[in-house]
Amino acid sequence: MNVIRHSVLIHESWEHILSRSITSPADLAQVLDVDTSEIERVASQYPMRINPYYFGLIEKKGDPIYMQAVPDIREITRQEGLEDPLNEEDLSPVPGLTHKYPDRVLFLVSSRCAMYCRFCNRKRKVGRNSMVTPESVKDGISYIKGNKKIRDVLLSGGDPLLLSDRELDSILGKLRSISHVQIIRIGTRVPCTLPQRITPRLVNMLRRYQPLYINTHFNHPAEITPEASLACQRLADGGMPLGCQTVLLRGINDNPGTMKDLMQKLLLIRVRPYYLFQADQAKGTSHFWTPLETGLNIISKLQGYTSGLCVPHFVIDLPGGGGKVPLVPEYLLAVEKTHLVVRNYQGEKFLYPLVGSDNAL
């Protein structure tokens, strides 16, 4: 199959690139051999956007980039999962703000993304203008200001970096003026899906709000391009620590070789692997789900075979809003009176002596 690529000019603005996105089945049919009737059925329920940059990473139909970006009929024909798998709505004291943990909140400030990921756990509302409004942003800031237990705010959406510099500057300024807010984090996929958005002007604005942490999101080595590398370099040089929250996805990255390659390449562009998420059980995403054993096996194949910096935490986010729980392969085999029986990364057994009070754990 020949993919007709949209050219992305070196000096083209990110706004112009975004404006040329594929957002309809008719647009997609001009460049890919797809069933427009199926795409239409999916896109009528779950919005589609594939910007020219990210579309240009597709090598062939069904490859890991294609699967993340192009609507699949299984999104509406398979009904497994929950509309709101993490129970965010019930944990929202005001619309658009989730207060799950005592000292931190998730604050939605944008309803748009540069590319609508087909596995998104907010499929129920992302891409819709009603998801975030000026009123919801104002109410969210008021809630944070009125709750002195909140010391950490994670901006999310949609993608916060699809706001204009002016809009984002305003939100960050208001949050930084709240004395009990110590840490601000931004969850964004644009370093991966639209790296042209990371302009020197944006970075100069962001650096005024330190400490500011950037959690980005790469799922496959093919996403680590010269453009993505430059975007991450600019953020890192601007003083923003970068972490990656990868989602484990069937047919995309669910094998140790792909994941090892991804994690090693992330470190080369100064992004620390942080989380490997078991895919949330959101309705319309079940064709991406993997067994828990898959993630545990991947972690066991990373541990010891590459730098510890390359090994993320394998995490499940509990349904119903129970929070994140890390899972690890079985290294502890037995607890004896005087020692532990432990296996190493090669499967060899070792005895680890117990010390301390009564030789007990």
N, C-alpha and C positions, 0 to 999 in steps of 0.2 A: 504494500500500500504506500502510495506517495502522499506525504503530508505537505500541504502548501503552507509554508510558514509566513506569518506576518512579520515584516521587518520591523525591528526596533532600532531606531537611529540612536547613535551614541549620545547625541546632545538633545534628544527628545525628552520633554518633561514627563514626570511620572503621571501628572494629571492627564496629559494627552495620551499616554500609553493606556491608562485606565479607561479613557473615553472610547478607545477602539476595541474594548473587550467584546468577546462573544457572549451574548446574553439570551439568544433565542435559538430554537432548533433550526430555523432557516439559515441563520448565520453559520451554525456549526456544519450544516449539510454542504455548505460551499467549500469547506476545507477538509472534511472527513466523511467517509462512507458510513453513515449512521441511519438508523430507522427514525425518521423525524416524528412519526406518530408516537413511538415509545418515548422519545425525548420530550415531546410536548406534554405527555401525560405526567412525567416526572417533574418537569420544570414548572408545571402549573401548581404543583404542591410545594416543591422545594426549589427556590430560585437557583439559577445557573449564572455564573460569571467565570470566564477564563480569559485573563488578560493576555495580550500578544506575547509578552515575555514568557510567561509560564507555558502558554500553548507551544511556544517554540522549543520547549524541552521534550516534547513528545517525539519519540523515535518511531513508534509504530502503534497501531491499534491494540489496546489491551496491555500496554506496558505500564510500569508503576506510576508514571506521571499521568498517563491517560486515565487510569483507574481512580486516581484521587480527584480528577477534575471533571470528567465527563459523566453526566447522569446515567444511571443504570436502572432498568425497569424493576430490578429487585428492590429498589428503594420503596416502591409502592405495592409490589405484589407479595412481599414477605412482611408479616405483621408482628414478628417477634420484637420484644423490647418495650421501652416506656417512652412516652413523649418527653418527660422531664426526669431522666434517669437519676439525677443527683438531688432531686427534690428542691431545686433552687427556688421555685416560686413560693413554697411554703416557708422557706427560710429567709424571705425578703420582707423586712419591716417596712420598706418603701419600694416601689417599683424600680427594677434595675439594679438593686443592691442586695447581695446575699451575705448574711452574717451567720456563718456556720461555726467558726472558731472564735474563742473569746476575744482575742486581741487583734483580729484582722478581718477585713471584708473584701469581697469581690464586687467591683463597681463597674457596671457596663456604661461605657461612654460613647460607643459607636455601634451602629447597626450594620455597617458595611464591611466587606472583606475584599481584598484584591483578587481572590479566587475563592469560590465557595466550595470548600472541601466536602466531598460526598459522605464522609464519615463523621461530620460535625455532631457533637452532642447537644448543640442548640439548634438543630435543624428546624425545630418547631417555630422558631421566631427570627433567626438570623436573616438579614436581607430585607426585612420589613421595617418601614419607617416608624411604626408604632413601638418597636423594640426599645428605642432610646429617643427621648424628646428633650427639649430644653428644660421642661418642667421636671422630668425625672432626674436629670443631671443636677439641677438646683436642689431638689429634695434630697438627693444622695449626699451632696456636700453638707447640707444642713444636718442630716442624720449623723454623719461622721463628726462634725463639729460638736454636736451635742452629746456624744458618747466618748468619754475620756478614756475608756478602756481600749479604744482602737488606736494602735500604734503603727499598723502596717496596712497599706491600701494597695490592692492589685487592680490596675485598670485593665479592662478587657472589653469584649464585645461579641460579635464583630471585631474589628481591629482598630484599636486606638490610634494607630499611626496613619489611618486613612482620614483622620481629622486634619483640617488645615493647621499649619503652624500656629496661627492666631488662636484657633479654638483650643488646641492642646495646651498652648502656653497659658491661656486663661484658667483652664481646669487645674493644671499643675500649680499655678500661682496660688489659687485658692486653697488647695490642699496643703501646700507648703506653709501657708500662713497659719494653719491650725497647729498649735503648740504641741499637742500630744501625738501628732502624726510624725513618726520618726523615719519610716521607710516607705518609699513609693516604688512599686514595681509595675512594669508594663508588659502585658502578654501580647505578643505580636508575631504574625507570620510573614510580614512584608520583607524582612531580610531574605527570606526564601522565595516568596511568590511575586514580589515586586521590589527588588532591591534598589531600583532607581529612586524610590521614595526616601532613602536614607541620604539626604543631601547634607553638605557642610552646614548650611543654614539651620536645618533641623537639629543637627548634633550640637551646634553652638547654643541653641535654645535649650535643649535637654540638659546640657551640662550645668546649667544654672540651678538645677533642682536636685543636686546630690544630697544624700545618697539615693541614687536611682538605679534600679536593677532592671535588666531586660531579659525576659524569658521568651526565647524564640522557639521555632518549631520546624525542624527538618525531619523528613521521614525516609529519605533515600539518597544514596550517594550522588545520583544524577542531579539532585537539586543543588549541589555545592559547585557552583560555577564561578568564573572570574567576577561576575557582577555581584553574586552573593558574598564572595570573599571580600570585595571592596566595601560592601555595606557593613559587614561585621567589623572590618578593620577600622572604619570611621567611628563606629560606636565604641569600640574598645579604646581607640586612641582618645576618644572624648571622655574616657574615665568611667564608662558604664560596664560593669561586669555582665557577661553574657552567659546564660545557661540555655540548654536545649531540652525541651519536653517532647520527646518522640512518642508517637502512638504506634503500638504493635498492630499491624494490619495484614490480614491474609492475602497472600499473593503479591505483596508489595515489599515487605521487609521481614517476613516471618522465618528467617533462617540465619544461623550464626554468621555465615560469611558476609552477607549483605550488611548485617548490623555491625560487625567488626569494622568493615570498610567505612561505614557511615561515621561511627564514633571516632575513628582515627582521623578522618578528614575534618570532622568538627574541631578537633583540637588544633589542627593546622590553621584554621581560620579564627582561632582564639575564642571558640565557643566550648564551654565545659558541658559535657553530657550530664544531665541532672536527673530527669525522670525518663523511664520507659514505661508508658502507661498501657495496661491492659485496656483495650478499647471499651469505652462506656457502652452500656446496653441501651443505646438510644434507638427508638423505632426508626426503621428505614436504613439501618446500618448493619444488619446481622450478617450480610455476606462478607463483611470485613472481620468478623470475630474469629478469634483463635482460642484453642484450649489453653488453660493456665500452664499446662506442662510445656507448651511451646516457649513461653517467656522464661520460665525457669531454666529450660535447657539452653536458651540463648545466653542467659547470665552465666551459667556454669561454663559455657564455651568461651566467654570473655574473661572471666576471672582466672588470672594466672597466665593467660595466653596473650595479654596485652597490658599496657599500663593501667594501673588502678584509676588514673584520671579518665580512662575511656569507658569505665564500667558505671552505667547509671543505676539508680535505684529502680527496681522493678516494682511497680505500684498498682494496686487496684483502688479505685475510688468507689466506696461502698454505695450501693443503691439506697435511696431514701435519705441521703444526706449524712451518712455516718462518717464521712471523711476518708482520707487517704490512709492506706495500710501498706507498708512494704512487705514484699515476699522475697525469700531467699531460697536457693537450693539447699538440700539437706546435707549440711556439713557435719553437724553434731549427730553421731550415731548412737552413743550411749553415755550415761552418767554413772560412773562407778564410785565406790567409796573414796578412793584416793586419786582418781584420775578421770579424765574425759576420753572417750574414743572419738576421734575426729578424722574425717577424710580430707585430703587436700585436693587441689584442682585436677590432679592426675588420677584421682580415685584411690590413692594409697592411704592406708590407715596409720594413724599415729596416736600415741598416748600422750595426753597433756596433763601434767601433775596439778592437783588441786592444792592451793596454799591458802592460809588464812584461818579464820575461826573454825575449828573442828573439821578442817579440810572439806568444808561444804561450800556450795555455790551461794 
